[in-house]
Amino acid sequence: MTNLEKIQLCQEIVNQIQAENRKPACYLEFSQEPFGVTDSHLGGVPYVPRDGQIPVSADGHQLWLCAQINFAQMPPLEGFPDRGILQLFASDFDKDGGFGFYDGEYSDQNAWRVVYYGEVDDTVTEAECAAKMVVPWEEASKKNMPRPAHKFDLKDIEEGNAGLWRIPAHPLKIAFRPVVQDAIGDNDFRFDDLFAAELARRLPGADPEAFLPYSLRDETFEEREILHRIYDQLKSGGCKLGGYAYFEQYDFREDDEALAPWDILLFQLHDDFIDFPAGEFPEMDLYLGGFGSLNILIQPEDLKNRDFSRVLGYWATS
């Protein structure tokens, strides 16, 4: 079999796998447009019912709002609520060097938290919610990093300009794209097994390692064109609810079969800077660490029951 024939077979297998493994997903877009406290947004002031409080970490520090999704504003997504507000809170980076996601195991919401309000009181004002913040977002923003810490020099740190590193770096309004069918990517822990099974069906006895996309070499323009098309097909990044997760380093479910039931991507932020659906904002990337990904996973039954106490949270950067 020639190298081109291997690449063409790889393309056929990827097409087959992706045709059989799709999930509905809703991708997000961001803007600097004004938004209300009950709207979907990143950062800023969270919606809090009059009898509610902003969550705190296990050591008593109030958490920052990372993202807020008002499901009534989002297109219907299979399995997800059609109303209510979902919130993800996180620590600043210095809490553990990972926005709170390095603090314990994946499911330990010690330094980050997922909150869901099934009913939303539209009479609650932003001022009422802001009054519950120990440190106002704007006050912390005076020292907020204009870029990740590793890009600061010693002088910045000595002069106190390193500031607070939160995700996101700036409040942004969320808009929703129409729901699409997301295809599985090679980053998913099931992909290699699916590929091997399909290869065995088509070419019994063949070594999957010799046919996987990133094992193949391109020697001609035609081969390069096909391989790059395959690479593009396999991307699963972006900011979204539903679909397939993209893990910046690897799918941590590979390490533990017991984690396989966490099969629903509840929420994902991904600052790939390439297909980032946020438009062009000066100094407005998400600051996940530069090519970073934040993934929140949930079991289908827990999502059905609106139980967000056992979600898995994972952050990594390349």
VEXKOL-685557 format. One line per 5 residues: number of its first residue (from 1); for each residue x, y, z of N, C-alpha, C. Coordinates in steps of 0.02 Angstrom, whole numbers, plus 32768, in hexadecimal, padded with zeros to 4 digits. Layout:
NUM> X Y Z X Y Z X Y Z | ...
This chain:
1> 802A 7FC4 8000 8000 8000 8000 802C 803E 8000 | 801E 806C 7FD3 8046 80A9 7FCF 8034 80D8 8007 | 805E 810B 8012 8051 813C 8046 800F 8161 8038 | 8002 8172 7FFA 7FC4 8194 7FE8 7F88 8168 7FF6 | 7F8E 8128 7FE8 7F56 80FA 7FF5 7F48 80F4 8040
6> 7F7D 80F6 8069 7F74 80F5 80B2 7F4E 8133 80C9 | 7F62 816C 80AD 7F41 81AB 80C0 7EF8 81AB 80AB | 7EEB 8191 806E 7EA6 818F 8056 7E7B 815F 8080 | 7E99 8127 8096 7E75 80F9 80C2 7E67 811A 8106 | 7E98 813D 811F 7E8F 8163 815E 7E55 8193 8157
11> 7E51 81B7 811F 7E1B 81E7 8114 7DD7 81C3 8115 | 7DD4 818A 80F4 7D95 8165 80F2 7D80 814E 8138 | 7DB0 8137 815F 7DA0 811F 81A2 7D89 8159 81CF | 7DAC 8192 81CB 7D98 81CC 81F2 7D52 81E2 81DE | 7D43 81E3 819D 7D00 81F5 8187 7CCC 81C5 81A4
16> 7CDB 8184 81A4 7CAC 8153 81BE 7CA1 815B 8209 | 7CD7 8163 822E 7CD2 816B 8277 7CAA 81A9 8288 | 7CB8 81E0 8266 7C96 821F 8276 7C4D 821E 8261 | 7C3C 81F8 822D 7BF7 81F2 8218 7BCE 81CC 824C | 7BEF 819F 8270 7BCD 8175 82A1 7BD1 818F 82E8
21> 7BF9 81C2 82F3 7C03 81DC 8337 7BFD 8228 8337 | 7BBF 823F 833F 7BAF 8286 8340 7B83 8297 837C | 7B8B 82D4 8394 7B63 82ED 83CC 7B4F 8335 83BE | 7B13 8349 83D3 7AFF 838F 83C9 7B29 83BD 83F6 | 7B3A 83F6 83DB 7B63 8427 83FF 7B4C 846D 83EE
26> 7B53 849A 841F 7B43 84E1 8415 7B82 8509 8423 | 7B9E 8528 83EF 7BDB 8550 83F5 7BCA 8597 840A | 7BFA 85B5 842D 7BF0 85F8 844A 7C16 862D 8424 | 7BFA 8669 8425 7C1D 86A4 840C 7C1C 86D8 8443 | 7C4E 8703 8443 7C55 8736 8478 7C59 877B 845A
31> 7C43 87AC 8480 7C46 87F2 846A 7C4E 881F 84A6 | 7C5D 885E 8499 7C63 8890 84CE 7C22 88B6 84D7 | 7BEC 889D 84BB 7BAB 88BE 84C3 7B94 88BB 850B | 7B6C 88EC 8521 7B52 88EB 8565 7B26 88AE 8572 | 7B23 8898 85B0 7AF8 8860 85C1 7ADD 8869 8607
36> 7AA3 8849 8615 7A85 884C 8657 7A9D 8815 8684 | 7A8D 8819 86C3 7AA7 87E9 86F4 7A8A 87A3 86EA | 7A51 879D 86C9 7A35 875A 86BB 7A46 8741 8676 | 7A6A 8768 864F 7A7E 8754 860C 7AB7 8721 860E | 7AC3 8702 85D6 7AFC 86D5 85CF 7B3A 86FE 85C4
41> 7B6F 86F1 85ED 7BAB 8719 85E6 7BE7 86F6 8607 | 7C22 870D 85F6 7C5F 86F8 8616 7C75 872E 8647 | 7C8B 871A 8682 7CA6 874A 86B2 7C72 877B 86CB | 7C8B 87AC 86F0 7C5E 87E0 8709 7C35 87CA 8745 | 7BFA 87E9 874B 7BCE 87DF 8785 7BA0 87A3 8777
46> 7B9E 8772 87A4 7B72 8738 879A 7B2B 8747 87B2 | 7AFC 8725 8794 7AB7 8726 87AF 7AB7 8700 87F1 | 7A99 871E 8824 7A91 86FD 8865 7A4A 870B 887E | 7A22 86D8 888E 79E0 86E5 88AA 79E5 870D 88EA | 79B0 872C 88FE 79B2 8757 893A 79C5 872F 8978
51> 79B3 86EF 8979 79C4 86C7 89B4 7A03 869D 89A8 | 7A28 86AC 8972 7A63 8685 8962 7AA4 86AA 896F | 7ADB 8686 896A 7B1D 86A2 8974 7B4C 868A 893D | 7B80 86B0 8931 7BB4 869B 8901 7BDD 8664 8922 | 7BEB 862D 88FF 7C0F 85F6 891F 7C56 8609 8932
56> 7C6F 85E6 8964 7CB3 85F1 897C 7CD9 85AF 8977 | 7D1B 85B4 8976 7D46 8579 8973 7D47 8557 89B7 | 7D65 851C 89BB 7D68 84F6 89F9 7D8C 851D 8A30 | 7DBA 854A 8A1C 7DDE 8571 8A4F 7DBE 85B6 8A5A | 7D80 85BF 8A42 7D5A 85FA 8A53 7D61 8636 8A25
61> 7D86 8630 89EE 7D8D 8668 89C0 7D55 8668 898C | 7D37 86A3 8981 7D02 86A8 8950 7D1D 869B 890A | 7CF7 8675 88E2 7D0C 8663 889F 7CF5 8698 886C | 7D18 8698 8834 7D07 86C6 87FC 7CD9 86A3 87CB | 7CAB 86CA 87AE 7C82 86AE 8779 7CAC 86A5 873A
66> 7CAE 8668 8722 7CCF 865B 86E3 7C9D 8660 86A9 | 7C64 863D 86B1 7C32 863E 867B 7BEC 8636 8698 | 7BBC 8655 8676 7B76 864F 8689 7B4D 8643 864A | 7B26 860D 864A 7AFC 85FB 8611 7AB3 85FF 8626 | 7A8D 8629 8604 7A44 862C 860E 7A26 8601 85D7
71> 7A0D 85C6 85E9 79F6 8596 85B7 79BA 85B0 858F | 7994 85DE 85AB 795C 85FA 8587 7973 8622 854B | 79B2 8637 854A 79CD 865F 8513 79F0 8633 84DF | 79F8 85F2 84EE 7A1E 85C5 84C4 79F0 859B 8499 | 7A03 858A 845C 79D9 855C 8435 79D1 851A 845A
76> 7998 84F8 8451 798E 84B8 8473 79C6 8487 8461 | 79E3 8468 8495 7A1A 8439 848C 7A06 83F9 84B0 | 7A05 83C2 848C 79ED 8382 84A7 7A0D 8370 84EA | 79E2 8363 851B 79FA 834F 855D 7A06 8388 858D | 7A11 83C4 8573 7A20 83FE 859C 79E0 8421 85B2
81> 79E2 8447 85EA 79A6 846B 85FF 798F 849E 85CA | 7950 84AE 85CB 7936 84E2 859D 7929 8523 85C2 | 7939 8523 8603 7933 8560 862B 7961 855B 8667 | 7967 8592 868B 7994 8593 86C4 79D9 85AD 86B2 | 7A01 85B8 86E5 7A44 85D3 86DC 7A78 85A3 86F7
86> 7AAA 8594 86CE 7AE3 856B 86E2 7B20 8599 86E9 | 7B45 8590 8720 7B7F 85BA 872C 7BBC 858E 873C | 7BF5 85A5 8723 7C35 8586 8735 7C5F 85BB 8758 | 7C73 85AC 8796 7C9E 85D8 87BC 7CE3 85B9 87C3 | 7D16 85E3 87C4 7D5B 85CB 87C9 7D83 85F9 87F6
91> 7DBD 85E2 880A 7DEC 860B 8831 7E17 8633 8801 | 7E3E 8662 881C 7E71 8681 87F3 7EAB 864F 87EC | 7ED7 865D 87BD 7F0C 862D 87AB 7F38 861B 87E6 | 7F47 864B 8811 7F77 8640 8847 7F5D 8611 887D | 7F1C 8602 887B 7F01 85D4 88AE 7F28 8592 88AF
96> 7F34 8577 8874 7F58 8537 8870 7F81 8531 8830 | 7F88 8569 880C 7FAA 8566 87CC 7F7E 8549 8796 | 7F3D 8549 87A1 7F10 852C 876F 7EC8 8540 8777 | 7EBC 857D 8790 7E78 8599 8797 7E4C 856E 87C5 | 7E6B 8548 87F1 7E46 851E 881F 7E3C 84D6 8808
101> 7E4D 84C8 87C9 7E41 8485 87AD 7E7A 8455 87BC | 7EAF 846D 87DC 7EE4 8440 87F3 7EDB 842F 883D | 7EA6 844B 885B 7E9A 8444 88A3 7E6F 8405 88AF | 7E90 83CC 88B6 7E6B 838E 88C0 7E60 8368 887F | 7E33 8337 8881 7E24 830E 8847 7DF3 8333 8819
106> 7DE7 8316 87DF 7DBD 8336 87AC 7D78 8349 87C6 | 7D5C 8320 87F3 7D17 832C 880A 7D13 8354 884A | 7D4C 8365 8868 7D4B 8389 88A7 7D42 83D4 889A | 7D06 83ED 88A7 7CF8 8434 889B 7D0E 845D 88D7 | 7D4E 8457 88E8 7D69 847B 8922 7D7A 84C3 8911
111> 7D94 84CE 88D6 7DAA 8511 88C2 7D8A 8527 8881 | 7D57 8505 886C 7D2D 8518 8834 7CE7 84FC 8842 | 7CB5 8513 881F 7C72 84FD 8830 7C44 8504 87F4 | 7C16 84D4 87EC 7BE0 84DA 87BB 7B9F 84E5 87E1 | 7B7A 8517 87CE 7B3B 8529 87EF 7B04 852B 87BB
116> 7AC9 8514 87CD 7A8F 8517 879F 7A52 8530 87C4 | 7A32 8563 87A7 79F2 857C 87C1 79BB 856B 878F | 798E 853F 87A3 7959 852A 8775 7927 8561 8766 | 791E 858F 8795 78F1 85C8 878B 7919 8608 8792 | 7909 8639 8769 792D 8678 8768 78FE 86B1 877B
121> 7912 86D8 87AB 78EB 8712 87C1 7903 8750 879B | 78DD 8764 8769 78F1 879C 873F 78EE 87E0 8763 | 78D2 87E1 879F 78CF 8820 87C4 790F 882E 87EB | 793B 87FC 87F1 797A 8806 8813 79A6 8835 87EA | 79C3 8867 8809 79EA 8898 87E5 7A35 8888 87E7
126> 7A58 88A4 87B8 7AA1 889B 87B7 7AC1 88B8 87F6 | 7AA6 88F0 880D 7AC1 890F 8849 7ABB 88E1 8886 | 7A83 88BF 888B 7A79 8890 88C2 7AAC 8857 88BF | 7AB8 883E 8883 7AE8 8807 887A 7B2F 881F 8886 | 7B3F 8859 886C 7B83 8875 8873 7B93 8881 88BD
131> 7B61 8892 88E4 7B6C 88A0 892C 7B83 8862 8952 | 7B77 8827 8934 7B8B 87E9 8955 7BD3 87D4 8943 | 7BF3 87FA 8916 7C38 87EB 8905 7C67 880B 8938 | 7C91 87E3 8956 7CC0 87FD 8988 7CF0 882F 8969 | 7D08 881E 892D 7D32 884B 8906 7D0F 8859 88C4
136> 7CFC 8897 88B6 7CDB 88A6 8876 7D07 8893 883B | 7CE8 887C 8805 7D0D 8869 87CA 7D38 88A3 87B1 | 7D1C 88DF 87B1 7D40 8919 8797 7D7D 8929 87C1 | 7D78 8922 8803 7DB1 8930 882E 7DE9 88FF 8821 | 7DD8 88C0 881A 7E0B 888E 880B 7E28 8899 87C5
141> 7E00 88B4 8798 7E17 88BF 8753 7E4E 88F3 874F | 7E52 891F 8781 7E86 8952 8781 7ECB 8931 8782 | 7ECD 88F5 879D 7F0C 88D1 87A0 7F0B 8892 8775 | 7ED7 888D 874B 7ED1 8850 8723 7F07 884C 86ED | 7F1F 8811 86E2 7F55 8807 86B1 7F3E 8819 866B
146> 7F66 8840 8646 7F57 884A 85FF 7F73 8811 85D5 | 7F98 87E2 85F3 7FB2 87A8 85CF 7FC8 8774 8603 | 7FCF 8735 85EF 7FE1 8700 861F 8022 870E 8644 | 8027 86F1 867F 805F 86FF 86AC 80A2 86EF 868F | 80A6 86B9 8667 80E8 86A5 864F 8104 86D7 861C
151> 80DB 8707 8607 80F3 873A 85D8 8108 877A 85FB | 8104 877B 863E 811B 87B4 8665 8165 87AB 8675 | 8188 87E2 867A 81CD 87DD 8690 81D1 87ED 86DA | 820B 87E6 86F7 8214 87EF 873F 8200 8835 8755 | 820C 8867 872C 81FB 88AC 873E 81B0 88B3 8748
156> 8188 8894 871D 813F 8896 8724 812A 887B 8768 | 8146 8843 877B 8134 8823 87B9 8149 884E 87F5 | 8187 8869 87F3 81A1 8892 882A 8178 88D1 8833 | 815D 88ED 87FD 8137 892B 8800 80EC 891F 880C | 80DA 88DF 8815 8094 88CF 8824 8066 88D3 87E9
161> 8081 88CC 87AC 8057 88D0 8770 8040 888C 8757 | 8056 8857 8779 8041 8814 8763 7FF7 880A 876E | 7FDD 8826 87A6 7F95 882A 87B0 7F73 87E7 87B9 | 7F31 87E8 87B2 7F06 87AE 87BC 7EF7 878D 8779 | 7EFE 874C 8778 7EF2 8727 873A 7EB3 86FE 8743
166> 7E7E 8713 8720 7E3E 86F0 8723 7E2C 86D6 86DE | 7DFE 86A7 86DC 7DE0 8693 869D 7D95 86A1 86A1 | 7D7D 86CB 8671 7DA1 86EE 863C 7DC5 872B 8656 | 7DEC 874B 862B 7E0F 8787 863F 7DE1 87C3 8643 | 7DAC 87C3 8619 7D7E 87FB 8615 7D37 87E1 860D
171> 7D05 8802 862A 7CBF 87ED 8620 7CAB 87F2 85D6 | 7C88 87C0 85BD 7C72 87BF 8578 7C2B 87A3 8574 | 7C02 87BE 8548 7BC0 87A4 853D 7BC4 8765 8512 | 7B9A 8734 8522 7B97 86F6 84FB 7B5C 86F6 84CC | 7B68 86E4 848E 7B33 86D6 845E 7B3C 868D 8447
176> 7B06 8671 842D 7B06 8629 841C 7AFE 861F 83D2 | 7B27 85F3 83B7 7B1F 85DE 8372 7AE9 85A8 836E | 7ACD 859C 8332 7A9D 8565 832A 7ABD 8522 833D | 7A95 84F5 8356 7AAE 84B3 8369 7AC5 848D 832B | 7AFF 846D 8331 7B1B 8445 82FB 7B2A 83FF 8315
181> 7B3A 83D2 82E8 7B4F 838F 82FA 7B9B 838D 82FB | 7BB6 8384 8337 7BFF 8383 8343 7C18 833C 8337 | 7C4D 8335 830E 7C6A 82F3 8301 7CA4 82E5 8331 | 7CAE 82A7 8342 7CE3 8293 8370 7D27 82A5 8353 | 7D56 82BA 837E 7D9A 82CA 8369 7DCA 8296 8384
186> 7E07 8297 836C 7E38 8266 8382 7E50 8274 83C9 | 7E3B 82AC 83E7 7E4C 82BC 842B 7E22 8295 845D | 7DEA 8278 8447 7DBD 8253 8472 7DDB 820E 8482 | 7DD1 81F7 84C0 7DF1 81B9 84D6 7DD9 817B 84B1 | 7DA0 8181 848C 7D85 8148 8467 7D9E 8144 8420
191> 7DBD 8179 8407 7DCC 817E 83C0 7DFA 8146 83A8 | 7E31 813A 83CA 7E62 8109 83B3 7E43 80C4 83AE | 7E18 80B1 83DE 7DF8 806F 83DC 7DC7 806B 83A2 | 7DA2 80A1 8396 7D74 80A3 835D 7D9A 809D 831B | 7DD2 80C0 8318 7DFB 80BE 82DB 7E15 8077 82D0
196> 7E30 8059 8304 7E4D 8015 82FF 7E18 7FE3 82E9 | 7DDB 7FE8 8304 7DA6 7FB9 82F3 7D91 7FC0 82AA | 7D8D 7FFE 8292 7D79 8009 824D 7DB1 7FF3 821D | 7DEF 7FFF 8230 7E28 7FE9 8207 7E29 7F9D 8202 | 7E1C 7F7B 823B 7E1C 7F32 823B 7DE5 7F17 820F
201> 7DAE 7F39 820B 7D77 7F23 81E0 7D89 7F29 8196 | 7DAD 7F5F 8186 7DC0 7F6C 8140 7E00 7F49 812C | 7E2F 7F44 815B 7E72 7F2A 814B 7E8A 7EFE 8185 | 7E6F 7EC2 818B 7E80 7E96 81C4 7ECC 7E8D 81CD | 7EE2 7E92 820C 7F28 7E87 821B 7F54 7EC5 8215
206> 7F39 7EFC 81FC 7F61 7F39 81F3 7F6E 7F5A 8237 | 7FA8 7F7A 823E 7FBA 7F9D 827B 7F9B 7FE2 827B | 7F6E 7FF1 82AA 7F4D 8033 82AB 7F7F 806D 82AF | 7FB7 8062 82D3 7FE9 8097 82DB 8004 80AF 8298 | 8001 8085 8266 801C 8098 8224 7FEA 80BF 81FB
211> 7FAB 80C4 8213 7F77 80E4 81EC 7F56 8120 820F | 7F64 8129 824F 7F47 8161 8273 7F60 81A3 8255 | 7F35 81D7 8254 7F46 8215 8231 7F8B 8232 8241 | 7F9C 8236 8281 7FDB 8258 8292 8017 8229 828E | 800C 81EB 8277 8043 81BD 826A 8057 81BF 8221
216> 802C 81DB 81F8 8038 81DC 81B0 8064 8217 819C | 808B 820D 8168 80B7 8242 814F 809B 825B 810D | 80AA 8299 80FD 8097 82B4 80BC 80D5 82C1 8092 | 80D5 82A5 8056 810F 82AB 802B 80FF 82D2 7FEC | 80BF 82DB 7FDE 80AC 8300 7FA2 8077 8334 7FB5
221> 806A 8361 7F87 8037 8394 7F93 7FF3 8374 7F9E | 7FE2 8342 7F76 7FA1 8321 7F7D 7F9A 8300 7FC2 | 7FCF 82DE 7FD9 7FCD 82BE 801A 7FC6 82F2 8052 | 7FE9 832A 804B 7FE5 835F 807D 7F9F 837C 8080 | 7F80 8385 8046 7F3D 83A1 8044 7F0B 8373 8068
226> 7F10 8332 805D 7EE1 8303 807D 7EED 8300 80C8 | 7F2C 82FC 80DC 7F3C 82F8 8123 7F24 8336 8148 | 7F2E 8371 812B 7F18 83AE 814D 7ECC 83B1 8150 | 7EAA 8395 811F 7E61 8391 8122 7E4B 8364 815B | 7E6F 832C 8164 7E61 82FE 819B 7E6C 8321 81DE
231> 7EA4 8345 81E4 7EB3 8369 8222 7E7B 839A 8233 | 7E63 83BE 8200 7E2D 83EE 820B 7DED 83CC 8221 | 7DDF 8391 8204 7DA3 836C 8217 7DA4 8357 8260 | 7DDF 8349 8279 7DE6 832C 82BB 7DE7 835F 82F4 | 7DE8 839F 82E3 7DE7 83D2 8317 7DA5 83D1 833D
236> 7DAA 83D7 837F 7D6D 83D8 83A8 7D70 8410 83DB | 7D96 8444 83CB 7D9E 847C 83F9 7D64 84AC 83F6 | 7D70 84E9 840D 7D3C 851B 840D 7D1B 8522 8451 | 7CF1 8554 8457 7CCC 8561 8495 7C84 854B 8489 | 7C6C 851D 84B2 7C2C 84FD 84A1 7C0D 84D9 84DD
241> 7BCF 84C5 84D4 7BAC 8496 84FE 7B9A 845B 84D2 | 7BA3 841E 84EC 7B94 83E3 84C4 7BCC 83D3 8494 | 7BC2 83A1 846C 7BF5 838B 843C 7C2C 8363 845F | 7C66 8363 843F 7CA0 833F 8459 7CD3 836F 8476 | 7CEF 835B 84AE 7D20 8385 84D0 7D63 8385 84AD
246> 7D86 83BD 84B4 7DCC 83C1 849E 7DF7 83CB 84DC | 7E27 839E 84E5 7E54 83A2 851D 7E99 83B9 8504 | 7EB2 83EE 8520 7EEF 840C 8505 7F2A 83DB 8508 | 7F2E 83B1 853B 7F64 8381 853F 7F4D 833B 852E | 7F1D 8321 8552 7F02 82DE 8543 7EBF 82D6 8567
251> 7E98 82A5 8551 7E58 8296 8570 7E66 8270 85B0 | 7E5B 8290 85EA 7E6C 8272 862A 7E43 8233 8639 | 7E0D 8227 8613 7DE5 81EB 861D 7E0A 81AC 8607 | 7E3F 81B6 85E0 7E68 817D 85CB 7E87 815A 8607 | 7E94 817F 863D 7EB7 8164 8677 7E8B 813A 86A5
256> 7E4A 8141 869E 7E1D 8121 86CE 7DDC 810E 86AC | 7DCF 80CF 86A2 7D92 80B8 8680 7D54 80CE 86A6 | 7D5A 80D8 86E7 7D21 80ED 870F 7D07 8132 86FC | 7D30 8159 86D8 7D1B 819C 86C4 7CF6 819D 8681 | 7CF3 8164 8660 7CD2 8162 861E 7C8A 8179 861E
261> 7C63 816D 8654 7C1D 8184 8654 7C15 81D0 8650 | 7C49 81F7 8660 7C45 8240 865A 7C4D 8251 8610 | 7C16 8249 85EC 7C18 8249 85A3 7BFA 8287 8583 | 7BDE 82B4 85AC 7BBF 82F1 8592 7BEC 832D 85A0 | 7BFC 8352 856B 7C22 8390 8574 7BF1 83C6 858A
266> 7BF2 83D5 85C9 7BC5 8408 85E5 7BD8 844D 85CE | 7C1A 845A 85CD 7C32 849D 85BB 7C7C 8499 85A9 | 7C90 84C0 8578 7CD7 84C3 8565 7CEB 8509 8550 | 7D23 8520 856B 7D45 855C 8552 7D87 8546 8535 | 7D98 8562 84FC 7DD6 854E 84DA 7DF3 858A 84B6
271> 7E2D 85A1 84CD 7E4C 85DC 84AD 7E82 85C5 847C | 7E6B 85A7 8445 7E9A 858E 8413 7EB7 85C6 83E8 | 7E98 8600 83EA 7EB0 863B 83C5 7EAE 8631 8379 | 7E95 85F9 8362 7E92 85EB 831B 7E49 85EC 8304 | 7E20 85C2 8322 7DD9 85C1 8314 7DB3 85D8 8352
276> 7DC9 860F 836D 7DAC 8629 83AC 7D70 8655 839B | 7D33 8640 83AE 7CF8 8664 8397 7CE8 86A3 83BF | 7D1A 86C9 83CF 7D0E 8704 83F7 7D1B 8745 83D0 | 7D2E 873E 8391 7D3E 877A 836B 7D82 8796 837F | 7D90 87D2 8367 7DD1 87F1 8375 7DCA 8825 83AC
281> 7DE5 8817 83E7 7DE4 8845 841E 7E2C 8853 8434 | 7E40 8892 8438 7E82 88A0 8452 7E88 8889 849A | 7EBB 885F 84A7 7EC8 8844 84EA 7E89 8823 8507 | 7E65 87FE 84DE 7E25 87E2 84F4 7E22 8796 84EF | 7E5B 8774 84EE 7E56 872B 84ED 7E40 8712 8532
286> 7E30 86D3 8535 7E14 86B9 8573 7E47 86B1 85AB | 7E87 86AF 8598 7EBC 86A7 85CA 7EB6 8664 85EE | 7EAC 8630 85C8 7EAE 85ED 85E6 7EF6 85D4 85EA | 7F25 85FD 85D9 7F6A 85EA 85DD 7F8C 85EB 859A | 7F69 85FE 8566 7F85 85FD 8523 7F7D 85B7 8507
291> 7F50 85AE 84D7 7F41 856B 84BD 7F2A 853D 84F6 | 7EFD 8555 851E 7EE2 852F 8556 7E9B 8519 854A | 7E85 84E7 8570 7E41 84CE 856A 7E25 84BE 85AF | 7DE7 84D3 85BB 7DC4 84C6 85F9 7D87 849C 85E8 | 7D82 8460 8606 7D4D 8431 85F5 7D25 841E 8633
296> 7CE3 8421 862E 7CB7 840B 8663 7C8C 83D2 8647 | 7C90 8397 8666 7C6D 835B 864E 7C39 8344 8682 | 7C03 8326 8669 7BCE 830F 8694 7BB3 82CD 8679 | 7B97 82A4 86A5 7B77 8266 8690 7B31 8275 8676 | 7B1A 8250 8643 7AD7 825D 8627 7A9F 825C 865B
301> 7AA2 822D 868A 7A6D 8227 86BD 7A6E 8264 86EB | 7AAA 827B 86FC 7AAE 82B6 8728 7A93 82F4 8704 | 7AA2 82FA 86C4 7A88 8333 869E 7A3C 832F 869B | 7A22 82F3 8690 79D9 82EA 868D 79B8 82FF 86CF | 79DA 82EF 8706 79BF 82FE 8749 79D3 8344 8761
306> 79F7 8369 8737 7A0E 83AC 8749 7A38 83A9 8789 | 7A61 8375 878E 7A8E 836C 87C7 7AD5 837D 87B0 | 7AEE 83B6 87C7 7B30 83CD 87B0 7B65 83C6 87E7 | 7B57 839A 8817 7B85 8391 884F 7BBF 8362 883F | 7BB8 833B 8809 7BEC 8309 87F9 7C0E 8316 87B7
311> 7C0D 8353 879F 7C2D 8361 875F 7C79 835C 8766 | 7C9B 8351 872E 7CE4 834F 872D 7CFD 838F 870D | 7D31 83AD 872A 7D4F 83E9 870F 7D99 83DE 8700 | 7DAF 83F5 86C5 7DF5 83EA 86B1 7E0E 8426 868A | 7E48 843F 869E 7E68 8476 8679 7EAF 8462 8668
316> 7EC5 8472 862C 7F0B 8465 8619 7F1E 8495 85E2 | 7F5E 84A1 85DC 7F78 84CA 85A6 7FB3 84A6 8586 | 7FC1 84B7 8548 7FF5 8492 8524 803B 84A7 853D
